[in-house]
Each structure stands twice: as structure tokens, then as C-alpha cells.
């Protein structure tokens, strides 16, 4: 694989973390992510698995060292394990980590093979441990299927991190239950503030918004929180609970954005490169992928896009209306 000068954005941030959505489809319909009756993209618009492999290879050659596969739900895409096997050839040859974010529904089927492909940790999105509330938030999901998938992942040797979107009036009453369950099961836990992505006019986001500063204050009433300096290449900031040794992460795009250290970009399943989750500027990488058999033009398009990477996003709930709202669904961009 060819290596080239690494990607550096206009604010001297090295871009070494790529999140790639491999599908907009999902077997759940989580209310903060998707409409219940989604109009999915025509198959011809999606990058093929071969094109996705080519794209990832180009980014690794440009200095990307961490690759996270997202969706939709990445494990529902037909042939996805072949893609993981192919991309894993870069591990130890430019790529330090290959991982994925999943809803956990398909982990029981794929966990062992993921480990064989060099995946060592996965993020599982799980907002509640209440079976009825889980069915409500996911619309179509079954909690037991996810819990079985998490167990299969652990048995396969995968480290599991739980990602929970903080939703006022929904899982705020489960804060300590989630913390205690993750501690007992050996999972790290990260809370995420809900972001204004998806249907315009959906003001539920504002009603659901639970600032993590409040959540952290509640945690501090029961535990001693020790700030950790470590970063995992993503936006989370971590604390350790002195009493249990657990690691808790906070992703706070609203109350405290993490833009100054942003080292990542996202590619959608249609080949759109978004330099910022909270901005609409994007670059079309599908066109050069399909127009040219070599990657010279593709690499230049990537460089040109990184040269436009903004300093930060514009999400803001403070004015009691959703500012900086994105019209695309999270399932399209890939989390």
C-alpha cells in the first residue's frame, strides 16, 4: 500500500480517525436516530463493499490509524464480514485499530469472526435496561437479543463499551442502574448528549435534552469522580469512579464541545465525506471512485476536503430552540 503525506487540517489537527458508514439500513428504528417509516437509499447509490475497501485503503495510506465501521447497523449489510476480513489486512501496516459501533442485535452471530478479523473492542448502543422501554425507544428491538449479543462478544474476547444517549424523562431514572450493571459486567460506559439530527420540526430533541453536566452532578453525589487524562481517539472525556474503578465517558457536543481536538472525519454509505458532524459541507468521493481506476484523483479530493475542515460545529440548545439542526438522519451520516 502506498503511503503519502498525512492529512493535516487548517487548524493543524492531524486527521487520523475515520468513521465509515457501510449502510443506512438498520433493524431498529431508534426514535432519536430514524423515522419509523424510513425511506432507504436505492442500492445503486450505496458504495459497494469493494469501493468501501478502496476508500478505506486510500485513507490509511493518508495516515488514518483508527477505522470505525458504523451504519445504520453495519452488521445487517450482506457480505459485511468479507469487508472486515479484507480491511483487516491493514492492521499493523498503517492501521492501529479496526472497530465498530453496533446496536448489538447481530453480535451473537458475528462476534467470534469479528475477533478473528482483528477487532478487539466494539461500542454497543444501549439506552435502557428496561425491556418495555427498550422496545419503545427502538420501536422494533428486543433487549434480550442485544444482551445475548453482548455476552457473545465478551465470550469471543471483545471488549464492550456501552454508549447510552442521555434522554430526560426516559433513562434519567436509570442512571445508577446502568452504571452498576456496566460495573458488574466489566463494561466501560459512555453517556452522549442527544443531538439535533433528523426530522425538521421534531422538537422532542429539546424536551429530551439532558445535559451531561447534570448527569455528572448526580454521579458525584454517590461516587468520587477522578478526571482521567486519557483519550481513545474520539470525543469522550473520562472519569474514574474511585469506589468501583469504573471508567465513565461523557460526549458533550452541546454543553462542552470537543472540537478543538477533533481528529476525525466521516464517510457516508454513499461516499459523502463530512468533515464535521455538525456542518453540512461535504465532498463527493463516490464520483472519483467510480470514474478512475487509480486513486490519484480520490486522494486529491480527500486532501481538498480536509483543507475545508471547520474549526467546530454550531449545535446549541441554549436559546430554547434547536440551532444548527442537521436535516440528515444520524443513520445516514454514521454516528
N, C-alpha and C positions, 0 to 999 in steps of 0.2 A: 504494500500500500504506500502510495506517495504521501510524503508529509510536506507541509507548506508553512509559511509564516503564520503564527497563531492569530486568532481573531481578537482584536482589541477594540472596544467601542470608544466613542468620542470622549468619554469620561474616564479613560484609562482603566476600565474594568475588563479583565480577560474573560472571554466568553468560553467557558469550558464545560458547560452543563446544558444538555439538550433534552427537552421533553418532546416525545413524538407520539401523536395520536394515530393509532392504526385503524380506528373505526369510529364512526359517530353512533353506532348502534349499541344498545345495552339491553340486558334482560330485566333491569329495574327501570322505574320512572321516578327517581327521587324528586321531590317537589321543588327543591331549590336548584335543580340542575336541568330538568327536562319538562316539557309539556307532557300531559298524559297521552295525547294522541300526536306523537311526533311525526313529522314528515322527514323521513330519512333521505339521504342523498342517493341519487342514481349511482349504480355500481361503477359506471364508466368514469365518474368524476373522482372516485377514490384512487389514490395511488395503489398500484399493485404491490404485493409483498416484495417483488424484485426491485421495484422503484424505491420502496422504503429502505431496502437494504443498501441500494446505491446511495441514497441520500444520507443515511447514517454513516456510511463509509467515507463520504466526502467530508462530513463534519468531523469525524475522528481524525482524518488527515489534516484538518484545520485546527486541531488542538482540543477538541471536545474529549473530556476524560470521564464524564459521567453521562450515561444514557438511561433515561427513564421512559418506559413504554406506558402509554395511557390510552384512554378512549374518550367517550363511551366506556364500554367494558372490553378491554383488549382481548380477553380470553374467549370472547364469543366469535372472534373472527376466524373463519375457516382457514386452516393451514398455519395458524399463528405460531405453533411450536416449531415448524420448519424455519420460520423467520428468526425465532430466538436462537435456534441452533446455528444458523448462518451468521448472525451478528456476533455471536459469542466468539468467533474467530479473532475478534479484535481485542479481547481481554488479554492483558499482558503485552499487547502490541499497540500501545497508544491509549486504549480504553482501560480505566481502572475499575469501573463498576457498571454492571448491567442490572437494572432492576425494573420494577413495575408498580403501578398503583392499580388496585383491583377492588371490586365490591365483594370479593371472596366467594361468589356463588359457584365458580368453576375450579376453585383451588383443589378440591378433593380429587378431581380428575388429572390435574396438571402439575401439582406441587413437586412430585418426585422428578419429573422431566425438567422442570424449571431449574431444579438444583443441579441436575446433570449438565444443563446448559451454562452453568456458571453463575446463575442468580443466587445471591446469598441472603438478600432481605427483600421483603415486599411490604408495601403500605396497603392496609385494608381499610376502606372507608366504612365506618360503623358508628352510627349516631346514637343508638339506644340499645339497651339490653332487654327491653320490654317487647315481647313478641307482638302484641297488638299494635304498639306504637311503631314498631319496625315495619309492619305491614302497611300502616298508614303513611309513613314518610317515604317508603319506597314504592308504594302503590301495588307492586306486583311481587315483592320479595318475601322470602321466608327466612326468619332469623336462624332457625336450626341449620339450614343449608350452609349459611355463612359460618356459623360456629364449627360445623363439621369441616369446612374448608380450612379454617384457621388451625384446627387441630392437625389436619393432614399436612399443612405447611410446616408446623412445628416438628412433626414426626419425620418429615423429609430433611430437616436440618436448616430450614429457612428461619431467619429472624423476622418476627412480625411486629410492625409498628401500626398502631391503631390511629386513624385520623377521624376525629369527630368534629363535625360542624356544630358550633355553639348556637343554639336556637332558643331564644327566650320563649317561655311558655310551652316548650316541648321537652327538651332534655336538661334544662337548668336544674330540675329536681333530681336528676340522676348523676350530678357531678361526682359525688363521693362514691357512688356505686360503680361508675366507670373507672375511677381511679383505683378503687380497691380490687376490682376484677382484673384490671391490667396488671396490678402488682402481684396478685396471686398467680396469674398465668405467665408472668415474665415478659409482658409486652411493654414497650415504650408507648407513650400516649401523647398525641399532639392535638390540641384544640385549634380550630380555624374559625375566624370570624366570617359570617355569611357575606358574600359579595354580590353587588348588583349586576348579575349576569342573567340574561334570558328575556322573558316576555316584557315588553314595554307596557307600562300601566299596571304591572303587578306590584302593588305597594306592600305586599306581605313581607318583602325583604326588610322594610323599615320596622314593621311590627315584630319581626323575628329577631332583629338585630340585638345581640347580647355582647356588649364589649368585653373583651378578654381581660381588661383591667378589673372589671367587676368580678369575673370568674377567679382571677388571681387573688383578689382580696378575700374571697370566700375560702380559697385553699389555704391562705395564710392564717386563717382563724383556727385551722385544725392542724396544719403542718408547718414546720420550719422550712422556708424556701431558700435554697442556696443557688444563687445565679451561677451558671456554667458558661465558660468562655467558648466551649466547643461549638462548631458549626458543622453540619453534614453536607454542605454544598447547596442547601436550599434556604428558604426564607425563615425557618423556625429559629426562635431563641428558646434556650432550655434552662430549666431549673432542676435541681435535685431535691427530693423530699428527704430531709435529714432523717426522719423517723423510719422510713422504709427503704431508702436508697433508690427509689424510682426516679426515672427521668421523665419530665413533663415538658412538652414543647408548646409554644404559642406562635401561631401565624396570624399577624395582626395588620392586614392591609389597610384597615380603617383607622384604628386608634394610634398605631405607630407603624408607618410604612417602612419597608425594608429595602427601599430602592437603592440606597447608597452603596450597597454591597451586591447588587444584582449581577449574577454571573451567568444567567440562563436565558435561553430563548425557546420558543415553542413552534413546532410544525404541526399543522392540522393534517387530518387524514386525506385532504385534497391537495396538500403540498403548499399551503399558505404558511409563510414564515412570519410569525408575530414576534416582534422584538420586545413587546411589553404586553402583559396580560390585560392591562387596563387602558390600552390605547388601540385605536383602530388601524394604525399604519401597519402595512404588511407587504410582503413580497411574494410573488408567484414563482415558486420553484418547480411546479409541475411542467410549465412550458419548456424550460431548458432541459428538464429531464427527458421529455418526450421528443424534443426537437434535435437533440445532439447525442451521439453515441458515446462521446467522451465527456468528461466533467469540467472542462475548462470554463465554459460559459456558466455552468451551475455554480462553481466556486466563486466566480466574479459576482454573480447575483447575490450570493450569500455575503460576500465582503461589502458590497454596496448597501445591503440592508443593515448590516451591523453598524455601518457608518452613520445610519439614521436612528440608532437606538436612543430613545429619550432618557432623560435623567430619572424620570419616575412617572407614576400613574396619577390619576385625578380622582380616585374614589373618595367620596366624602358624604357622610350621613349627617354632619353636624347641623345642616340647615333645615333639617326635618323634611327634606325631600331627597330623592336619590340623585345625587350629582355624579356625573361621569359614568352613567349607566351604559353598559355594553348590551347591544341588541342581540348578539350571538349567544347561544346556549353554551354552558360550560362543556357539555358533551362534544361540542364542535371543536373547541379550542384544545381540549385535553387537559383541563385542570391546572 
